[in-house]
Amino acid sequence: MADPKRIYLSPPHMTGEEMAYVEEAFKTNWVAPLGPHVEAFEREVADKVGVKHALALSSGTAGIHLGLKFLGVGSGDLVLCSSLTFAATANPIVYLGATPVFIDSDPDTWNISIPALARAVSWCLSSGIRPKAVIAVDLYGQSADYDEILRICGKHGIYVLEDAAEALGANYKGRMCGSLGNLGVLSFNGNKIITTGGGGMLLSDDEEAIETARFWSTQARDKAPWYQHSQVGYNYRMSNVLAGIGRAQLKALDDRVAARRRVFERYRDGLSGLEGISFMPEAPYGRSNRWLTVILIDPSSGRTPLMVMDALAEKDIETRPLWKPMHLQPVFEGCRYFPHEDGFSVSDHLFQVGLCLPSGSSLTEEDQERVISAVKEIWMG
Ligand SMILES: *Cc1c(COP(=O)(O)O)cnc(C)c1O
């Protein structure tokens, strides 16, 4: 990274073993979007997460796209989707010609609100449309409440896609994130808990889902001696070189989760005495990977997240507001939105008062002390 003095939000954290895998790819000339590292990485991630099948892809977004396509999402369909998330969760709904319906967050977990989801499903059904799928996000590394989500969706034959892009290594009632819906998606973007420099994975126990997505991800080539296509395909596979980086990274996953959780604990110990600061809660049903530590700044403190962000930026410390909810995005203007309670939107509130702190697993105690002291100074001044 460019500036050694700057403390970044969530930078890549190499183990030192990645180059050996990359060199192996070069030595064997598997420098292509297929090869032994890709196959091994798929097997290793599937085993770690506890699913039967996995497909390594060029991004998490590609995984959501192919997953929704497999669930039959197409033109004119409705897909229910967490609002408090990154745009990559929702964009593939639109790629497929379907319309998103956004769902608010639960105040205790910040993940998809069960009452709002139930109201949205009822509204769709009473309008004569059965939603094709629900995309639930495991926000900032914390699982959504899948027993409740699957109970509502199971009643009406609605599929669940788990966007676990931020939640690899976290669990729900002892089961790993990525394995909790009909399909799961991971991301290995540079800012995620482990990285391939860019990549993603689609996970499922359903072999047909993964094999169909595999076919689409490699340009949908029919079994023929020439290039023959009876469907439109995509070029979405992960490179063998990058899969090698992922294999080395995956070995360190448990350490990375432990490190991010320690980062959270040090912030909590260092900052919770300050007036008006509170932290993202951890749901009792699971264990978060604490991908990012998020603080809430009560407006009664006289400070806003943007004021704090600017003051920290002057000290070379990178922070970010929470994801701006999808129902507030200009690109999704006009989409229907179901708040947690009539007249109270949890995600609007969290967006107004939340700030993500530097949370990388490579953050040193000294650097974290620098962040904590800088925040304290803002509170003192
Ligand atoms: C990062 C992220 C994605 C997208 O993953 P890419 O690999 O960057 O395409 C999707 N959803 C969420 C919640 C994310 O944080």
The ligand as an SDF file (V2000), in Angstrom:
LIG
                    3D

 15 15  0  0  0  0  0  0  0  0999 V2000
  -17.7450   -7.2030   -1.0910 C   0  0  0  0  0  0  0  0  0  0  0  0
  -19.1930   -7.5050   -1.1140 C   0  0  0  0  0  0  0  0  0  0  0  0
  -19.8190   -8.0520   -2.2510 C   0  0  0  0  0  0  0  0  0  0  0  0
  -19.1570   -8.1660   -3.5870 C   0  0  0  0  0  0  0  0  0  0  0  0
  -18.0680   -8.9300   -3.6920 O   0  0  0  0  0  0  0  0  0  0  0  0
  -17.0190   -8.6750   -4.8980 P   0  0  0  0  0  0  0  0  0  0  0  0
  -16.1290   -9.8310   -4.7840 O   0  0  0  0  0  0  0  0  0  0  0  0
  -16.3680   -7.3580   -4.6300 O   0  0  0  0  0  0  0  0  0  0  0  0
  -17.8220   -8.6700   -6.1730 O   0  0  0  0  0  0  0  0  0  0  0  0
  -21.1440   -8.4040   -2.1490 C   0  0  0  0  0  0  0  0  0  0  0  0
  -21.8420   -8.2080   -1.0320 N   0  0  0  0  0  0  0  0  0  0  0  0
  -21.3000   -7.6710    0.0630 C   0  0  0  0  0  0  0  0  0  0  0  0
  -22.1350   -7.5170    1.2820 C   0  0  0  0  0  0  0  0  0  0  0  0
  -19.9590   -7.2810    0.0550 C   0  0  0  0  0  0  0  0  0  0  0  0
  -19.4310   -6.7080    1.1410 O   0  0  0  0  0  0  0  0  0  0  0  0
  1  2  1  0
  2  3  1  0
  2 14  2  0
  3  4  1  0
  3 10  2  0
  4  5  1  0
  5  6  1  0
  6  7  2  0
  6  8  1  0
  6  9  1  0
 10 11  1  0
 11 12  2  0
 12 13  1  0
 12 14  1  0
 14 15  1  0
M  END
$$$$
